[in-house]
Amino acid sequence: MNIALAFQASFNRFVPRSRPRPFTAAAPAVYQIVDRLHEQRTVRVAGDAIAPTVSAWLAELGVESPMAEDLERAVRSGDWPAAYAIGEHLSVHVTAAASPQLGNASRNDSRIPE
């Protein structure tokens, strides 16, 4: 066997591998909620804070509705047509404010079609 071929074959066994990256938790998605009944009321919250926020706004009006949880589920699952329809009934508008894949520095201004 040719010494050059033997060296090349043995070298291929020792190909350096890339170092494993340290684990980093994904940033939670952030959503912007606009209250259509009160001017200038807009908040940015994590996905798990949508229902409590909308429920608190409804409580100020003396209203309770399980639709706040439905809205949160629709938004978190990415079912934007359902989120828009539920938001219409609750007089709120929800948009994605930041994507966890792109990080908080990137802003997602895509709005639900009206």
The 8 nearest C-alpha neighbors of each residue, nearest first, counted from 0:
[[1, 2, 5, 4, 3, 6, 8, 7],
 [0, 2, 4, 3, 5, 6, 7, 8],
 [1, 3, 5, 4, 6, 0, 7, 8],
 [4, 2, 6, 1, 5, 7, 0, 8],
 [3, 5, 7, 1, 6, 2, 8, 0],
 [4, 6, 2, 8, 3, 7, 9, 1],
 [7, 5, 3, 9, 4, 8, 10, 2],
 [6, 8, 4, 10, 5, 9, 3, 11],
 [9, 7, 5, 11, 6, 10, 4, 12],
 [8, 10, 6, 11, 12, 7, 5, 13],
 [9, 11, 7, 12, 13, 8, 6, 14],
 [12, 10, 13, 8, 9, 14, 7, 6],
 [13, 11, 10, 9, 14, 8, 15, 7],
 [14, 12, 11, 10, 15, 9, 16, 8],
 [13, 15, 11, 12, 16, 10, 17, 9],
 [16, 14, 13, 17, 12, 18, 11, 10],
 [17, 15, 14, 18, 13, 19, 12, 11],
 [16, 18, 19, 15, 20, 14, 13, 21],
 [19, 17, 20, 16, 15, 21, 22, 14],
 [18, 20, 17, 21, 16, 22, 23, 15],
 [19, 21, 18, 22, 23, 17, 16, 24],
 [22, 20, 23, 19, 18, 24, 17, 25],
 [23, 21, 20, 24, 19, 25, 18, 26],
 [24, 22, 21, 25, 20, 26, 19, 99],
 [23, 25, 26, 22, 27, 21, 99, 100],
 [26, 24, 99, 27, 23, 100, 102, 28],
 [25, 27, 99, 24, 28, 102, 103, 100],
 [28, 26, 99, 25, 29, 45, 46, 98],
 [27, 29, 99, 98, 45, 97, 46, 26],
 [30, 28, 45, 97, 96, 44, 46, 95],
 [31, 29, 95, 96, 44, 43, 94, 45],
 [30, 32, 43, 94, 96, 93, 42, 95],
 [31, 33, 93, 42, 92, 41, 43, 30],
 [32, 34, 41, 92, 91, 35, 40, 93],
 [35, 33, 91, 36, 40, 37, 41, 90],
 [34, 36, 90, 91, 37, 33, 38, 92],
 [35, 37, 34, 90, 38, 91, 40, 33],
 [38, 36, 35, 34, 40, 39, 33, 41],
 [39, 37, 40, 36, 35, 34, 41, 33],
 [38, 40, 41, 37, 34, 33, 35, 36],
 [41, 39, 34, 38, 37, 33, 42, 35],
 [40, 42, 33, 32, 39, 34, 31, 43],
 [43, 41, 32, 31, 44, 33, 40, 30],
 [42, 44, 31, 30, 32, 29, 41, 45],
 [45, 43, 30, 29, 48, 42, 46, 31],
 [44, 46, 29, 48, 47, 28, 30, 27],
 [47, 45, 48, 49, 75, 28, 29, 44],
 [46, 48, 45, 49, 50, 71, 44, 51],
 [49, 47, 46, 45, 51, 50, 44, 52],
 [48, 50, 52, 71, 51, 46, 47, 53],
 [49, 51, 67, 68, 53, 52, 71, 48],
 [52, 50, 54, 48, 53, 49, 55, 67],
 [53, 51, 55, 49, 54, 50, 48, 56],
 [52, 54, 56, 50, 55, 51, 67, 49],
 [55, 53, 57, 51, 56, 52, 50, 58],
 [56, 54, 58, 52, 57, 53, 51, 59],
 [57, 55, 53, 59, 54, 58, 52, 60],
 [56, 58, 54, 62, 60, 59, 55, 53],
 [59, 57, 61, 55, 62, 60, 56, 54],
 [60, 58, 56, 57, 61, 55, 62, 54],
 [59, 61, 58, 57, 62, 56, 63, 55],
 [62, 60, 58, 59, 57, 63, 56, 55],
 [61, 63, 57, 58, 60, 64, 59, 54],
 [64, 62, 58, 57, 54, 61, 65, 66],
 [63, 65, 66, 67, 62, 54, 57, 68],
 [66, 64, 67, 68, 69, 63, 54, 50],
 [65, 67, 69, 64, 68, 70, 85, 89],
 [68, 66, 50, 70, 65, 69, 53, 54],
 [67, 69, 71, 50, 70, 66, 65, 72],
 [70, 68, 66, 72, 67, 71, 73, 65],
 [71, 69, 67, 73, 68, 82, 72, 85],
 [70, 72, 68, 74, 69, 73, 49, 50],
 [73, 71, 69, 75, 70, 74, 76, 68],
 [72, 74, 78, 70, 82, 76, 71, 75],
 [75, 73, 77, 71, 76, 72, 82, 78],
 [74, 76, 72, 77, 73, 71, 46, 78],
 [75, 77, 73, 74, 78, 72, 79, 71],
 [78, 76, 74, 75, 79, 73, 82, 72],
 [77, 79, 73, 81, 76, 80, 74, 82],
 [78, 80, 82, 81, 77, 83, 74, 73],
 [81, 79, 83, 82, 78, 84, 111, 73],
 [82, 80, 84, 79, 83, 78, 85, 73],
 [83, 81, 79, 73, 85, 70, 80, 84],
 [82, 84, 86, 80, 81, 85, 79, 87],
 [85, 83, 81, 87, 86, 82, 80, 88],
 [86, 84, 82, 88, 87, 83, 70, 81],
 [85, 87, 91, 89, 83, 88, 84, 92],
 [86, 88, 90, 84, 85, 89, 83, 91],
 [89, 87, 85, 86, 90, 84, 91, 66],
 [88, 90, 86, 87, 91, 85, 66, 67],
 [91, 89, 87, 35, 88, 86, 34, 36],
 [92, 90, 34, 86, 35, 33, 89, 87],
 [91, 93, 33, 32, 86, 94, 34, 90],
 [94, 92, 32, 31, 33, 91, 30, 95],
 [95, 93, 31, 30, 110, 96, 32, 92],
 [94, 96, 30, 97, 31, 29, 107, 93],
 [95, 97, 30, 29, 31, 107, 94, 106],
 [98, 96, 29, 106, 103, 107, 95, 28],
 [97, 99, 101, 100, 28, 102, 107, 103],
 [100, 98, 102, 26, 28, 101, 27, 25],
 [101, 99, 98, 102, 25, 26, 97, 28],
 [102, 100, 98, 99, 105, 103, 104, 97],
 [103, 101, 99, 104, 100, 105, 98, 26],
 [102, 104, 105, 97, 101, 98, 106, 99],
 [105, 103, 102, 106, 101, 97, 98, 107],
 [104, 106, 103, 102, 101, 97, 107, 98],
 [107, 105, 97, 96, 108, 104, 103, 98],
 [106, 108, 97, 96, 109, 95, 105, 98],
 [109, 107, 110, 106, 96, 95, 94, 97],
 [108, 110, 107, 111, 95, 94, 96, 112],
 [111, 109, 94, 108, 112, 95, 93, 113],
 [110, 112, 113, 94, 109, 79, 83, 80],
 [113, 111, 110, 83, 80, 109, 79, 94],
 [112, 111, 83, 110, 92, 87, 84, 80]]
